[in-house]
Structure formats: structure tokens, C-alpha cells
Amino acid sequence: MKIKKNIFISIIISILLIALIYVSDITNIPDSIILFKEEELNINTIFGVSLNTLEVSSNNIDGINNKETIPASSGNYANKEETINVGVNLFGIQVKEVSVNIIEDIEVVPLGELIGMKLYTNGVLVVGMSEIYGQNNQAYKPYENTGIKEGDTITKINDEEIISTEDMVQSINNSKGKQIKVTYIHNNKTLETNITPVETDKNNYKVGLWVRDTAAGVGTATFYDEKTGNVAMLGHGILDVDTEELIDISDGKITNTNVVSIIKGENGKTGRIQGIVEGQKDIGTIAKNTYYGVYGKLYNANELKVNTSQSTKIALRNEIKTGEATLICALEEGKTKEYKVEIEKIYLNNNSNNKSMLLKVTDEELLERTGGIIQGMSGSPIIQNGKLIGALTHVLVQNPTQGYAVFADIMVKQMNDVK
């Protein structure tokens, strides 16, 4: 009897494991996907999971039956359809619907200009915690056992929105030491907790949290879309220096910048471009801060000396080759120049991070001035065979002549929904 029971339990566990595998596979298929018209949608699925077209407006387009690949260039598909709905089936039963948006070939203007950026957070970001001393000289940690951690974002106190550090200070002082309700975001989940402020001086209350509501820095603008006014920058997201988390922004400003100095990179030591952001002219707005770059709009493109006659097409991944390419960057305000680099490796199927290509700086002038890749060059556009293939994102600290770049097609798709 015991043996039969063990067999039954093993069967149940096996069924649950198989079900978990299928649920995980289907869940990992995104709800919305953007493609270029020549690009194919490749979704790796397991046995029993298939795709089929649900809704296509043109009668000239064949449906997709039980295939894991949608050829966006088949027939007149891209020219006649902007969006199609694709069904995800499990053994013939539809379990999910995916929206596939097709974007036409667009031309963008590669930039390579240095810019300043100011980001304003949604709420205030918790960047530290410390003991505080009350008027009785006793030490307190009001934040203990509240669940709030470094990297969390405080959005409300007593159901009133917190926009800035000043808002938070005022709300805490208004409490007069009474318990307050704090709404905060932890790992993309909105949570609530209670915390009791401590009076440290007369009518001055604290909770022991260090917070920040803005971030600023210098980087490189990658490309500009003349039709929409959209601009792509950095190729990677802006992380908080204390928590190393992606900053959740409400909005931001793009400014011009003045280069103060260039610190050359060495093996084991990253160089950087030092620039001034504060007090500079606003030339655009920031709408998105993502792991694949920062995106917004320029309302004063002349400040970046945008030359629309230099527009170029975006290269699809299968067009990118190992070998020579050029990188555009500015080591002085308003003076961009192309420098030689070598594409060493291409990770065609990498959509999980911004390390799409491995490259090496080979240009003697750039090596002499910077030692290779330095902070502030992130976002520098990379050109190969007359097309934009990507943007610089990372430097290898132990060898600053080498670094990573993100595919340009990823950046265009990220920029596509900037309004």
C-alpha cells in the first residue's frame, strides 16, 4: 500500500512539474512585441505550444498556422498591416493573445553629442538608513520592522502624494510625532506600512531614512528621429549610485553641458568625461528610463547641431558583421568625430540585456585621448556599412579598450512609444 501511495505522489509531482514548465513557457511570451517590417518574430516554444494569426486586415496575407516564426516580410504584410493579433495555443487550445506591432523602416540622425540629464523620480527614493537621536539623547530606528529597504520608493504619506524630499519632510513634521501611514514601492509592488517619527529638535521630526528625488549626469545622445522629435540616449538605464537600482522616473530634462575635463582610462581604472549639468540650458524632456537606454523629446535640436541630411537607416541584426565599424562621439562640446572600432562578437539572440555586441577601440587618436572607452561615452552611435547598428553601453574595467554595445533595433523599439 505504501509503495502505491509513493508512486501516486510521484505521478502528481511529475504532473505539477510539467504543468509548471508549460505555464512558465507561456508566461514568458510577452503580451506585446514590436518588429521591423523585414524582421521575423522568433519565439522559442516547447512541444505542444504553437502560434497562429487571429486578426489580419489584408486579404492578401496568409495566416500563420502552428508555426513559431512570423515572417514579417511575407506577401505585403508589413505594408498593409500595422498590428496583428497572434494566438498562443496549448495543444490546439488558445491560452494567450499577443499583439505584434509592425513599424516601417525609419531613418534616424546619428548624434554622438554630449548631453546633460536631470531625472525626477516618482516619489522619493530611499538611499540609506541611519540611527537618529531624540531630544532625550536616546538612539532610535523608526524604520525598523517596517519592511522599507534601500532602493524602495515612497509615494504617499497618510494617503497624500509625495513628490519631493521637501514634501516628505513637511509631512513628517506635520505628524507631530504621531504614527504615519507610508505607501511605498518594493520590487514593483505597492505596499503600506506604519512608522512613528521621532522628535529630534523642537518641532523637528525624523524617521531615519535618507531619500533623494533627483539624479543628474552626463552622457551621449545616440540618435534623433526628425519626424517625431524623439531622441535616444545612453544605451543603458540610469541607476541610483547608492542602491544600484534603475531609477523610476516621473519625468526629466535634457540639457546641454560643458566639458570640464577628460580622465583617461587605465587597466583596472575607469576613465570619465567630467561635465557640468547644473545651470545649463534645457533642450528637451525625458520620458523613459529603461535598461536599454533613456528616451525623450528634443525641443531645441539646434543646440545639438542636428544635421538631418546625415540621416541613416537602422541595420537589422543579420546585417551586422564582425569587423571594422566607426563610433561617433564628442570629446569637446559641439565637435563630434568618427573613430575606428572593431566588432569582435555579435550575440544575435540576446534580448535579455544591453550587451548585444563586444567591440574594441582601434583608433589611435581615441586611445591616446581616452585610453579607450570611458564613462560619458555611453550612447555613442556605432555605424557599419552606412547603417546604425548600435550604441556603446559598457566598458571592461580590466581592459578599457574593450566594451559592449546594444543593438540599434532594440533602442528604436524602446523609443517607439514615446509620446
Secondary structure, 3 states (H helix, E strand, C coil): CHHHHHHHHHHHHHHHHHHHHHHHHHHCCCCEEEEECCCEEECCCCCCEEEEEEECCCCCCCCCEEECEEECCCCCHHHHCCEEEEEEEECCEEEEEEEEEEECCCEEEECCCEEEEEEEEEEEEEEEECCEECCCCCEECCCCCCCCCCCCEEEEECCEECCCHHHHHHHHHHCCCCCEEEEEEECCEEEEEEECCEEEECCEEECCEEEEEEEEEEEEEEEECCCCCEEEECCCCCECCCCCCECCEEEEEEECCEEEEEECCECCECCEEEEECCCCCEEEEEEEEECCEEEEEECCHHHHCCCHHHCEEECCHHHCCCEEEEEEEEEECCEEEEEEEEEEEECCCCCCCCCCEEEEECCHHHHHHHCCCCECCCCCEEEECCEEEEEEEEEECCEEEEEEEEEHHHHHHHHCCCC
